[in-house]
């Protein structure tokens, strides 16, 4: 009698586990399909962004499936391997030997170490005091801000930002479309195409050779804005491929490697600093940063053109008041050969 009750109890538990496995499998399959098909539609774009979470759900489903039957675990493990593999960091390149004194901060040297910080200020809600405190701690040479409001720009100046980074190109606006660039060195602003849903600033930086800096903020592909996001991504790709020489692109792309549109940017001679850095915490997620749980997506990026750039470090930093973590990249830029300078 007892053995039959035990068997019945085990069968009930098995069915409960099987049901939970099925639910989890359905939950991760939808983002899996969206990611596998490129995430290029109003429905698939936001779903593809959930691929990091889907990878965790898939691992849980695989673990539960072991308690049902081995062959079910094997079947679920196959899509799980794809989801997890998509989230693993790319293999680091072999670290090149540093040339003596190549990574100085003098613009006349053969190479220069440039510290680039980017932050989405959450419609100007980021604490100006916290921002400037982080700037003093991280000592960036270039600082890009998205969702820059006129009030935040004025408050940052009052807190002493311009003493740290005296040169700027600013386009502060009400709402989420403001954007700004501050620099240790003079910036020569370059006009950009105005017909876009998001925001963009571009400037030329003279380090002894010209370097183009582009700050971007693409609108989130939600609430019917996915077609505009897709057009902006396609337009940005065309613009980036037309820029000659060394190029750094930073900001809130509202995109990740789980979107084919962003992967096309990386294929156009760019590397994501969080992928390419010699020292990098993984996964380096940046959003959301104002919840009780940790960030689950990497929407903020600093892209570096190849060759001629080596990313030494990439890391994130919390800023009070913002729903994004700031992203810092330490980049060694090398002077192009004389014949390759634009």
VOBA-1610 file (N, C-alpha, C; in pm, whole numbers, padded with zeros to 5 digits, always signed):
BEGIN
Unk+00082-00121+00000Unk+00000+00000+00000Unk+00085+00126+00000Unk+00187+00125+00089Unk+00275+00240+00098Unk+00352+00262-00031Unk+00398+00151-00092Unk+00475+00163-00215Unk+00390+00221-00327Unk+00260+00181-00332Unk+00173+00235-00435Unk+00147+00383-00413Unk+00135+00424-00285Unk+00118+00566-00255Unk+00243+00645-00293Unk+00360+00588-00263Unk+00485+00654-00299Unk+00496+00669-00450Unk+00457+00565-00522Unk+00463+00570-00667Unk+00368+00676-00721Unk+00249+00683-00661Unk+00153+00784-00705Unk+00204+00924-00676Unk+00268+00940-00559Unk+00324+01071-00522Unk+00435+01111-00618Unk+00519+01014-00652Unk+00628+01044-00747Unk+00573+01082-00884Unk+00466+01016-00924Unk+00406+01047-01054Unk+00346+01187-01054Unk+00283+01226-00942Unk+00228+01362-00932Unk+00341+01465-00942Unk+00448+01440-00868Unk+00561+01532-00873Unk+00620+01540-01013Unk+00627+01424-01078Unk+00682+01421-01214Unk+00596+01503-01309Unk+00464+01493-01293Unk+00375+01568-01381Unk+00383+01718-01353Unk+00400+01754-01227Unk+00416+01896-01192Unk+00544+01951-01255Unk+00652+01874-01244Unk+00779+01918-01302Unk+00767+01927-01454Unk+00699+01829-01515Unk+00680+01830-01659Unk+00600+01954-01702Unk+00496+01986-01623Unk+00417+02104-01656Unk+00498+02232-01645Unk+00580+02244-01538Unk+00666+02362-01522Unk+00768+02369-01635Unk+00821+02255-01675Unk+00918+02252-01786Unk+00854+02301-01914Unk+00731+02258-01940Unk+00660+02299-02061Unk+00636+02451-02061Unk+00595+02505-01947Unk+00570+02649-01937Unk+00698+02728-01962Unk+00807+02686-01899Unk+00935+02755-01918Unk+00983+02744-02062Unk+00960+02627-02123Unk+01002+02607-02261Unk+00927+02701-02355Unk+00799+02713-02334Unk+00721+02806-02416Unk+00769+02950-02393Unk+00805+02983-02269Unk+00847+03119-02236Unk+00978+03157-02307Unk+01073+03063-02316Unk+01199+03101-02380Unk+01196+03082-02532Unk+01102+03002-02581Unk+01097+02977-02725Unk+01062+03103-02804Unk+00975+03188-02750Unk+00934+03308-02823Unk+01050+03404-02844Unk+01126+03442-02740Unk+01245+03526-02764Unk+01350+03455-02851Unk+01360+03322-02838Unk+01454+03247-02921Unk+01422+03266-03068Unk+01297+03250-03105Unk+01256+03266-03245Unk+01279+03410-03291Unk+01243+03507-03206Unk+01262+03648-03242Unk+01408+03679-03266Unk+01496+03627-03179Unk+01639+03652-03194Unk+01694+03582-03317Unk+01654+03458-03338Unk+01704+03379-03451Unk+01664+03439-03585Unk+01549+03505-03589Unk+01502+03565-03714Unk+01544+03711-03729Unk+01630+03759-03639Unk+01687+03892-03655Unk+01622+04001-03575Unk+01508+03975-03516Unk+01440+04077-03437Unk+01405+04200-03518Unk+01359+04182-03641Unk+01336+04295-03731Unk+01188+04309-03766Unk+01106+04337-03665Unk+00964+04366-03687Unk+00912+04429-03560Unk+00797+04496-03565Unk+00744+04558-03443Unk+00725+04462-03328Unk+00702+04334-03356Unk+00685+04236-03250Unk+00819+04173-03212Unk+00897+04136-03311Unk+01020+04061-03284Unk+01131+04147-03223Unk+01136+04276-03254Unk+01244+04360-03202Unk+01245+04364-03050Unk+01134+04397-02982Unk+01138+04394-02835Unk+01154+04254-02778Unk+01100+04153-02847Unk+01114+04017-02796Unk+01259+03968-02805Unk+01330+04005-02912Unk+01470+03964-02926Unk+01555+04021-02814Unk+01518+04140-02765Unk+01594+04202-02656Unk+01585+04120-02528Unk+01487+04030-02519Unk+01470+03946-02400Unk+01554+03820-02405Unk+01637+03805-02507Unk+01718+03684-02520Unk+01807+03656-02399Unk+01869+03758-02333Unk+01948+03726-02213Unk+01863+03661-02103Unk+01742+03714-02082Unk+01654+03653-01983Unk+01609+03515-02028Unk+01582+03502-02157Unk+01539+03373-02211Unk+01645+03266-02190Unk+01773+03305-02196Unk+01880+03208-02173Unk+01873+03152-02032Unk+01844+03238-01934Unk+01830+03190-01796Unk+01710+03099-01781Unk+01600+03137-01845Unk+01479+03052-01840Unk+01506+02917-01905Unk+01580+02917-02017Unk+01611+02792-02086Unk+01698+02701-02000Unk+01793+02758-01929Unk+01875+02676-01839Unk+01789+02613-01730Unk+01694+02691-01677Unk+01606+02637-01575Unk+01518+02526-01632Unk+01468+02546-01753Unk+01385+02443-01816Unk+01464+02314-01840Unk+01589+02327-01880Unk+01673+02209-01904Unk+01697+02133-01775Unk+01724+02210-01666Unk+01747+02146-01537Unk+01622+02072-01489Unk+01506+02133-01507Unk+01382+02065-01466Unk+01355+01942-01552Unk+01388+01950-01681Unk+01361+01838-01771Unk+01438+01713-01731Unk+01552+01731-01667Unk+01629+01615-01620Unk+01546+01533-01522Unk+01461+01602-01445Unk+01377+01531-01349Unk+01258+01463-01411Unk+01235+01483-01540Unk+01125+01417-01611Unk+01176+01297-01687Unk+01264+01323-01783Unk+01326+01214-01860Unk+01448+01269-01933Unk+01546+01184-01955Unk+01672+01231-02012Unk+01655+01282-02154Unk+01566+01216-02231Unk+01555+01258-02371Unk+01489+01395-02385Unk+01399+01429-02291Unk+01340+01563-02293Unk+01446+01667-02259Unk+01533+01634-02163Unk+01641+01727-02128Unk+01733+01750-02247Unk+01762+01646-02324Unk+01849+01661-02441Unk+01783+01750-02546Unk+01655+01730-02568Unk+01584+01810-02668Unk+01585+01958-02630Unk+01556+01988-02503Unk+01553+02127-02459Unk+01693+02187-02454Unk+01793+02103-02430Unk+01930+02154-02421Unk+01979+02211-02555Unk+01924+02165-02665Unk+01969+02214-02797Unk+01938+02362-02816Unk+01811+02408-02804Unk+01787+02553-02814Unk+01851+02631-02700Unk+01864+02568-02583Unk+01932+02635-02472Unk+02075+02669-02508Unk+02143+02577-02577Unk+02281+02600-02616Unk+02293+02722-02708Unk+02196+02739-02798Unk+02198+02856-02885Unk+02179+02984-02805Unk+02080+02987-02716Unk+02054+03107-02637Unk+02174+03145-02551Unk+02233+03047-02485Unk+02349+03074-02400Unk+02468+03116-02485Unk+02488+03047-02597Unk+02600+03081-02684Unk+02592+03223-02738Unk+02472+03269-02768Unk+02456+03407-02816Unk+02494+03509-02710Unk+02487+03473-02583Unk+02516+03567-02476Unk+02660+03561-02427Unk+02733+03460-02466Unk+02872+03451-02423Unk+02957+03560-02486Unk+03057+03610-02415Unk+03142+03715-02472Unk+03227+03662-02585Unk+03248+03743-02690Unk+03337+03699-02798Unk+03478+03676-02744Unk+03551+03592-02813Unk+03688+03562-02770Unk+03774+03688-02780Unk+03852+03712-02676Unk+03940+03828-02678Unk+04051+03808-02780Unk+04091+03919-02842Unk+04209+03914-02929Unk+04334+03911-02844Unk+04440+03858-02901Unk+04567+03856-02829Unk+04612+03997-02802Unk+04657+04021-02683Unk+04696+04156-02644Unk+04824+04196-02715Unk+04823+04305-02792Unk+04943+04348-02860Unk+05043+04409-02763Unk+05169+04400-02800Unk+05273+04459-02718Unk+05263+04611-02724Unk+05267+04674-02609Unk+05266+04819-02606Unk+05400+04874-02653Unk+05394+04977-02733Unk+05516+05047-02768Unk+05551+05140-02654Unk+05679+05167-02631Unk+05718+05255-02521Unk+05648+05389-02532Unk+05585+05429-02417Unk+05519+05560-02407Unk+05411+05580-02510Unk+05350+05471-02559Unk+05251+05484-02665Unk+05115+05526-02612Unk+05090+05503-02485Unk+04957+05530-02431Unk+04959+05651-02339Unk+05010+05761-02388Unk+05011+05884-02312Unk+04885+05961-02341Unk+04858+06066-02265Unk+04743+06150-02291Unk+04787+06278-02359Unk+04904+06275-02421Unk+04952+06389-02497Unk+04912+06372-02642Unk+04848+06475-02699Unk+04798+06464-02835Unk+04907+06462-02939Unk+05029+06487-02900Unk+05136+06485-02998Unk+05207+06351-03007Unk+05170+06255-02925Unk+05237+06126-02925Unk+05188+06039-03039Unk+05256+05924-03060Unk+05215+05832-03165Unk+05086+05760-03130Unk+05053+05757-03003Unk+04927+05698-02960Unk+04876+05773-02839Unk+04750+05755-02810Unk+04691+05825-02695Unk+04587+05738-02630Unk+04583+05742-02497Unk+04481+05670-02423Unk+04365+05766-02396Unk+04249+05732-02449Unk+04131+05817-02438Unk+04027+05746-02354Unk+03974+05817-02256Unk+03871+05762-02167Unk+03736+05822-02207Unk+03644+05736-02244Unk+03514+05778-02300Unk+03404+05728-02207Unk+03318+05822-02161Unk+03207+05787-02074Unk+03077+05828-02141Unk+02977+05740-02137Unk+02845+05773-02191Unk+02738+05740-02088Unk+02631+05822-02089Unk+02524+05807-01991Unk+02391+05852-02050Unk+02288+05771-02032Unk+02150+05815-02055Unk+02101+05873-01922Unk+02065+06003-01923Unk+02034+06076-01800Unk+01889+06066-01758Unk+01809+05979-01822Unk+01672+05952-01781Unk+01589+06080-01779Unk+01579+06141-01895Unk+01502+06265-01914Unk+01545+06371-01811Unk+01678+06382-01794Unk+01733+06484-01706Unk+01723+06456-01558Unk+01679+06334-01520Unk+01661+06304-01378Unk+01788+06261-01308Unk+01894+06232-01381Unk+02021+06194-01318Unk+02068+06308-01228Unk+02118+06272-01111Unk+02164+06372-01015Unk+02288+06444-01068Unk+02283+06577-01085Unk+02401+06649-01134Unk+02523+06630-01043Unk+02499+06631-00911Unk+02611+06612-00818Unk+02671+06473-00834Unk+02585+06370-00852Unk+02635+06234-00869Unk+02711+06221-01001Unk+02661+06287-01106Unk+02728+06281-01236Unk+02868+06339-01225Unk+02879+06460-01169Unk+03010+06526-01161Unk+03103+06451-01067Unk+03048+06393-00962Unk+03131+06312-00872Unk+03190+06192-00945Unk+03108+06127-01029Unk+03158+06014-01109Unk+03264+06061-01209Unk+03243+06179-01265Unk+03342+06232-01360Unk+03476+06254-01291Unk+03473+06306-01172Unk+03600+06326-01099Unk+03666+06192-01068Unk+03583+06091-01040Unk+03638+05959-01008Unk+03693+05888-01132Unk+03619+05893-01242Unk+03655+05816-01361Unk+03745+05893-01458Unk+03749+06026-01446Unk+03837+06112-01525Unk+03827+06087-01675Unk+03705+06096-01733Unk+03696+06076-01879Unk+03748+06196-01955Unk+03790+06170-02078Unk+03829+06276-02170Unk+03712+06322-02255Unk+03618+06230-02280Unk+03497+06258-02356Unk+03378+06208-02275Unk+03272+06289-02270Unk+03152+06252-02196Unk+03032+06279-02285Unk+02955+06174-02315Unk+02835+06185-02396Unk+02713+06162-02307Unk+02612+06249-02322Unk+02491+06240-02241Unk+02370+06237-02333Unk+02284+06140-02311Unk+02157+06134-02382Unk+02045+06173-02286Unk+01931+06215-02343Unk+01817+06265-02266Unk+01861+06384-02179Unk+01936+06473-02244Unk+01988+06593-02178Unk+01885+06705-02188Unk+01836+06749-02074Unk+01741+06860-02070Unk+01815+06990-02045Unk+01754+07107-02078Unk+01818+07235-02048Unk+01850+07252-01899Unk+01760+07203-01812Unk+01783+07217-01668Unk+01904+07134-01625Unk+01917+07013-01677Unk+02030+06929-01640Unk+02161+06989-01692Unk+02160+07040-01814Unk+02282+07101-01869Unk+02328+07216-01781Unk+02234+07301-01738Unk+02270+07414-01652Unk+02320+07366-01515Unk+02256+07263-01460Unk+02296+07212-01329Unk+02434+07147-01334Unk+02463+07076-01443Unk+02596+07015-01457Unk+02704+07122-01462Unk+02677+07231-01534Unk+02774+07340-01539Unk+02794+07401-01401Unk+02683+07417-01327Unk+02693+07474-01193Unk+02771+07384-01098Unk+02764+07253-01120Unk+02836+07158-01035Unk+02985+07149-01070Unk+03026+07212-01180Unk+03168+07215-01214Unk+03208+07128-01330Unk+03112+07080-01411Unk+03146+06994-01524Unk+03239+07064-01623Unk+03212+07191-01650Unk+03292+07262-01750Unk+03434+07287-01702Unk+03458+07278-01572Unk+03596+07288-01523Unk+03674+07162-01556Unk+03603+07048-01558Unk+03669+06920-01588Unk+03682+06900-01739Unk+03574+06932-01811Unk+03570+06912-01957Unk+03521+07043-02018Unk+03612+07132-02055Unk+03573+07270-02091Unk+03510+07287-02228Unk+03523+07188-02318Unk+03473+07203-02455Unk+03347+07118-02473Unk+03253+07167-02552Unk+03127+07094-02563Unk+03055+07124-02694Unk+02967+07031-02732Unk+02867+07048-02837Unk+02736+07002-02774Unk+02641+07092-02756Unk+02521+07061-02679Unk+02395+07088-02759Unk+02298+06998-02742Unk+02164+07016-02799Unk+02062+06972-02694Unk+02053+07046-02581Unk+01958+07008-02477Unk+01815+07038-02520Unk+01723+06949-02485Unk+01583+06966-02524Unk+01492+06911-02415Unk+01368+06958-02416Unk+01267+06902-02327Unk+01239+06759-02372Unk+01205+06675-02278Unk+01176+06537-02313Unk+01302+06455-02325Unk+01297+06355-02412Unk+01406+06256-02419Unk+01498+06272-02539Unk+01484+06379-02618Unk+01561+06391-02742Unk+01683+06482-02729Unk+01711+06534-02609Unk+01831+06615-02592Unk+01957+06530-02589Unk+02069+06590-02628Unk+02195+06515-02634Unk+02311+06612-02621Unk+02423+06566-02568Unk+02537+06654-02550Unk+02669+06581-02549Unk+02774+06654-02582Unk+02912+06603-02579Unk+03000+06704-02506Unk+03076+06657-02409Unk+03178+06739-02343Unk+03314+06675-02367Unk+03418+06758-02373Unk+03550+06706-02409Unk+03662+06782-02337Unk+03772+06710-02316Unk+03893+06772-02263Unk+03961+06859-02370Unk+03934+06824-02498Unk+03997+06894-02610Unk+03891+06962-02696Unk+03929+07060-02777Unk+03831+07130-02861Unk+03758+07034-02955Unk+03629+07064-02977Unk+03544+06986-03066Unk+03498+07074-03181Unk+03500+07020-03300Unk+03449+07089-03418Unk+03323+07016-03462Unk+03206+07075-03433Unk+03080+07007-03460Unk+03057+06989-03609Unk+03002+06872-03645Unk+02973+06837-03784Unk+02822+06823-03797Unk+02759+06883-03899Unk+02614+06868-03916Unk+02577+06721-03942Unk+02460+06683-03895Unk+02409+06549-03920Unk+02271+06561-03985Unk+02227+06450-04044Unk+02096+06448-04109Unk+01988+06465-04003Unk+01899+06565-04015Unk+01801+06590-03909Unk+01681+06497-03911Unk+01652+06431-04023Unk+01530+06350-04034Unk+01546+06217-03962Unk+01526+06221-03831Unk+01540+06098-03753Unk+01449+06106-03632Unk+01413+05989-03580Unk+01329+05982-03461Unk+01411+06009-03336Unk+01534+05959-03334Unk+01620+05977-03218Unk+01705+06102-03230Unk+01815+06105-03151Unk+01903+06221-03146Unk+02045+06181-03186Unk+02120+06277-03240Unk+02257+06249-03281Unk+02337+06378-03281Unk+02461+06369-03234Unk+02559+06476-03243Unk+02687+06417-03301Unk+02757+06496-03381Unk+02884+06449-03438Unk+02984+06563-03433Unk+03108+06529-03399Unk+03212+06631-03390Unk+03345+06570-03429Unk+03435+06655-03471Unk+03571+06614-03504Unk+03663+06655-03390Unk+03746+06562-03351Unk+03841+06582-03242Unk+03982+06577-03298Unk+04065+06675-03264Unk+04203+06681-03314Unk+04297+06630-03206Unk+04350+06510-03227Unk+04446+06451-03134Unk+04587+06452-03191Unk+04609+06542-03288Unk+04730+06536-03368Unk+04700+06468-03499Unk+04588+06402-03504Unk+04525+06346-03623Unk+04374+06350-03595Unk+04290+06353-03699Unk+04146+06370-03677Unk+04079+06240-03632Unk+03991+06254-03533Unk+03908+06144-03486Unk+03764+06193-03482Unk+03673+06118-03541Unk+03532+06156-03541Unk+03462+06095-03419Unk+03384+06179-03350Unk+03306+06134-03235Unk+03159+06149-03269Unk+03082+06042-03253Unk+02937+06048-03277Unk+02865+06001-03151Unk+02773+06085-03103Unk+02687+06048-02990Unk+02547+06025-03044Unk+02484+05915-03003Unk+02353+05880-03057Unk+02257+05841-02946Unk+02130+05858-02974Unk+02023+05805-02888Unk+01909+05766-02980Unk+01893+05637-03001Unk+01784+05588-03084Unk+01661+05565-02999Unk+01546+05602-03052Unk+01421+05584-02978Unk+01397+05436-02951Unk+01339+05406-02835Unk+01309+05267-02802Unk+01207+05211-02900Unk+01231+05089-02951Unk+01140+05030-03053Unk+01015+04972-02990Unk+00943+05054-02917Unk+00821+05012-02847Unk+00709+05110-02882Unk+00587+05070-02855Unk+00474+05158-02872Unk+00458+05212-03013Unk+00480+05127-03113Unk+00464+05169-03251Unk+00582+05241-03311Unk+00694+05252-03236Unk+00811+05324-03287Unk+00916+05233-03350Unk+00888+05103-03360Unk+00987+05012-03417Unk+01023+05048-03561Unk+00929+05082-03649Unk+00969+05121-03786Unk+01063+05240-03788Unk+01039+05340-03702Unk+01128+05456-03694Unk+01265+05415-03641Unk+01266+05326-03541Unk+01393+05274-03488Unk+01471+05201-03598Unk+01403+05120-03677Unk+01468+05046-03784Unk+01524+05141-03889Unk+01449+05246-03924Unk+01499+05344-04022Unk+01621+05417-03968Unk+01617+05451-03839Unk+01731+05519-03779Unk+01854+05429-03775Unk+01834+05301-03746Unk+01947+05207-03746Unk+02005+05194-03886Unk+01920+05184-03987Unk+01968+05173-04125Unk+02039+05302-04167Unk+01983+05417-04129Unk+02045+05545-04163Unk+02180+05560-04093Unk+02186+05518-03967Unk+02311+05527-03892Unk+02418+05439-03956Unk+02381+05321-04000Unk+02476+05234-04067Unk+02533+05300-04192Unk+02447+05363-04272Unk+02496+05431-04393Unk+02590+05545-04355Unk+02554+05621-04252Unk+02637+05735-04212Unk+02773+05690-04160Unk+02774+05586-04079Unk+02900+05541-04021Unk+02996+05488-04127Unk+02944+05421-04226Unk+03031+05367-04331Unk+03088+05477-04420Unk+03026+05596-04417Unk+03076+05706-04499Unk+03184+05788-04430Unk+03201+05771-04299Unk+03301+05848-04224Unk+03438+05787-04247Unk+03534+05871-04285Unk+03671+05824-04306Unk+03752+05840-04178Unk+03853+05757-04164Unk+03942+05768-04049Unk+03886+05706-03924Unk+03952+05732-03812Unk+03912+05673-03685Unk+03780+05734-03637Unk+03698+05649-03574Unk+03562+05689-03542Unk+03520+05620-03413Unk+03466+05698-03319Unk+03410+05645-03195Unk+03262+05682-03191Unk+03178+05585-03163Unk+03032+05605-03163Unk+02979+05556-03029Unk+02907+05644-02958Unk+02863+05608-02823Unk+02722+05656-02797Unk+02654+05586-02707Unk+02523+05631-02666Unk+02429+05516-02636Unk+02302+05551-02627Unk+02195+05454-02601Unk+02136+05415-02736Unk+02172+05297-02784Unk+02123+05248-02912Unk+01986+05182-02900Unk+01941+05156-02777Unk+01820+05077-02757Unk+01826+04950-02841Unk+01945+04891-02845Unk+01969+04770-02925Unk+02086+04695-02863Unk+02093+04568-02896Unk+02202+04482-02848Unk+02243+04387-02959Unk+02338+04300-02928Unk+02381+04201-03027Unk+02269+04103-03061Unk+02161+04106-02986Unk+02048+04019-03017Unk+01962+04075-03130Unk+01997+04192-03183Unk+01926+04252-03297Unk+02017+04250-03419Unk+01965+04202-03530Unk+02047+04195-03652Unk+02090+04333-03698Unk+02007+04436-03674Unk+02044+04572-03715Unk+02169+04618-03642Unk+02182+04584-03515Unk+02301+04622-03441Unk+02421+04538-03483Unk+02399+04412-03513Unk+02510+04328-03559Unk+02566+04378-03691Unk+02481+04439-03774Unk+02530+04496-03900Unk+02622+04615-03873Unk+02594+04692-03767Unk+02685+04801-03730Unk+02822+04745-03692Unk+02822+04638-03616Unk+02950+04578-03575Unk+03025+04522-03695Unk+02952+04473-03794Unk+03018+04418-03913Unk+03079+04527-04000Unk+03037+04652-03979Unk+03088+04763-04061Unk+03212+04823-03996Unk+03312+04741-03973Unk+03445+04775-03921Unk+03444+04831-03779Unk+03341+04800-03701Unk+03335+04847-03563Unk+03343+04731-03465Unk+03392+04763-03345Unk+03391+04667-03234Unk+03322+04732-03116Unk+03242+04654-03045Unk+03177+04702-02923Unk+03281+04695-02811Unk+03303+04807-02742Unk+03408+04811-02640Unk+03385+04706-02532Unk+03260+04678-02497Unk+03233+04579-02394Unk+03269+04438-02440Unk+03270+04414-02570Unk+03312+04285-02625Unk+03463+04277-02641Unk+03523+04388-02685Unk+03663+04387-02726Unk+03762+04419-02615Unk+03715+04471-02502Unk+03805+04517-02397Unk+03889+04404-02338Unk+04014+04437-02307Unk+04101+04339-02242Unk+04056+04311-02099Unk+04000+04411-02034Unk+03947+04396-01899Unk+03800+04437-01904Unk+03711+04343-01877Unk+03569+04370-01892Unk+03490+04283-01795Unk+03403+04342-01718Unk+03308+04259-01642Unk+03199+04212-01736Unk+03157+04089-01723Unk+03055+04036-01813Unk+02930+04002-01732Unk+02812+04034-01779Unk+02779+04076-01916Unk+02779+04226-01939Unk+02799+04308-01835Unk+02803+04452-01855Unk+02669+04513-01892Unk+02560+04458-01838Unk+02428+04512-01868Unk+02414+04654-01811Unk+02335+04737-01880Unk+02323+04878-01841Unk+02180+04921-01809Unk+02079+04838-01843Unk+01940+04880-01822Unk+01855+04760-01781Unk+01756+04783-01690Unk+01729+04905-01612Unk+01816+04909-01487Unk+01853+05029-01445Unk+01943+05044-01331Unk+01875+05100-01208Unk+01744+05119-01215Unk+01673+05178-01101Unk+01564+05084-01048Unk+01590+04954-01059Unk+01495+04855-01007Unk+01559+04780-00889Unk+01479+04698-00825Unk+01533+04617-00715Unk+01614+04499-00767Unk+01597+04466-00894Unk+01674+04359-00955Unk+01783+04422-01044Unk+01888+04348-01076Unk+01998+04405-01155Unk+01959+04426-01300Unk+02037+04507-01375Unk+02009+04527-01517Unk+02008+04395-01593Unk+01926+04391-01700Unk+01910+04266-01775Unk+01942+04282-01923Unk+01976+04404-01967Unk+02008+04428-02108Unk+02126+04524-02119Unk+02202+04509-02227Unk+02308+04606-02257Unk+02263+04688-02378Unk+02204+04804-02349Unk+02152+04892-02454Unk+02247+05007-02485Unk+02341+05033-02396Unk+02436+05143-02412Unk+02570+05085-02460Unk+02628+05151-02558Unk+02749+05097-02621Unk+02847+05209-02656Unk+02973+05172-02661Unk+03077+05257-02717Unk+03145+05174-02825Unk+03127+05213-02950Unk+03184+05141-03063Unk+03313+05209-03107Unk+03411+05128-03143Unk+03540+05181-03191Unk+03565+05124-03329Unk+03612+05210-03419Unk+03642+05163-03555Unk+03772+05085-03553Unk+03782+04992-03645Unk+03901+04907-03657Unk+03964+04926-03794Unk+04097+04918-03806Unk+04196+04899-03699Unk+04236+05033-03637Unk+04345+05032-03561Unk+04398+05154-03502Unk+04346+05185-03365Unk+04265+05097-03307Unk+04212+05119-03173Unk+04218+04989-03094Unk+04262+04999-02969Unk+04265+04885-02878Unk+04190+04926-02752Unk+04088+04851-02715Unk+04011+04882-02595Unk+04077+04811-02476Unk+04130+04891-02385Unk+04199+04836-02270Unk+04103+04794-02159Unk+03995+04870-02143Unk+03903+04841-02033Unk+03764+04890-02069Unk+03662+04821-02019Unk+03524+04865-02029Unk+03454+04826-01900Unk+03379+04920-01843Unk+03305+04889-01721Unk+03188+04985-01706Unk+03092+04945-01624Unk+02975+05028-01601Unk+02985+05092-01463Unk+02906+05198-01445Unk+02905+05270-01317Unk+02765+05323-01291Unk+02717+05308-01171Unk+02585+05357-01135Unk+02586+05508-01115Unk+02477+05572-01156Unk+02458+05716-01138Unk+02322+05737-01073Unk+02319+05800-00957Unk+02193+05821-00887Unk+02095+05900-00973Unk+01970+05854-00978Unk+01866+05922-01052Unk+01844+05872-01192Unk+01939+05799-01249Unk+01925+05750-01386Unk+01876+05606-01389Unk+01806+05571-01495Unk+01763+05432-01511Unk+01860+05352-01596Unk+01974+05412-01632Unk+02081+05344-01703Unk+02209+05352-01621Unk+02292+05251-01631Unk+02428+05262-01580Unk+02514+05331-01684Unk+02605+05413-01638Unk+02700+05476-01728Unk+02799+05371-01778Unk+02855+05394-01895Unk+02951+05301-01953Unk+03081+05375-01981Unk+03192+05321-01931Unk+03325+05379-01953Unk+03408+05284-02038Unk+03474+05339-02138Unk+03570+05262-02219Unk+03703+05335-02219Unk+03809+05262-02194Unk+03945+05316-02201Unk+04006+05263-02331Unk+04031+05355-02425Unk+04066+05317-02561Unk+04203+05373-02597Unk+04289+05288-02646Unk+04418+05334-02697Unk+04405+05355-02848Unk+04414+05479-02889Unk+04409+05515-03030Unk+04549+05536-03081Unk+04577+05481-03197Unk+04710+05494-03256Unk+04704+05578-03381Unk+04804+05662-03396Unk+04809+05751-03512Unk+04811+05670-03640Unk+04720+05699-03733Unk+04721+05624-03861Unk+04846+05657-03941Unk+04889+05565-04026Unk+04999+05598-04117Unk+04966+05723-04198Unk+05069+05797-04236Unk+05049+05926-04302Unk+04958+05914-04424Unk+04970+05808-04500Unk+04890+05794-04620Unk+04744+05761-04594Unk+04710+05723-04469Unk+04573+05683-04439Unk+04495+05792-04368Unk+04560+05903-04331Unk+04489+06009-04262Unk+04404+06088-04360Unk+04275+06115-04326Unk+04187+06186-04417Unk+04228+06331-04432
//
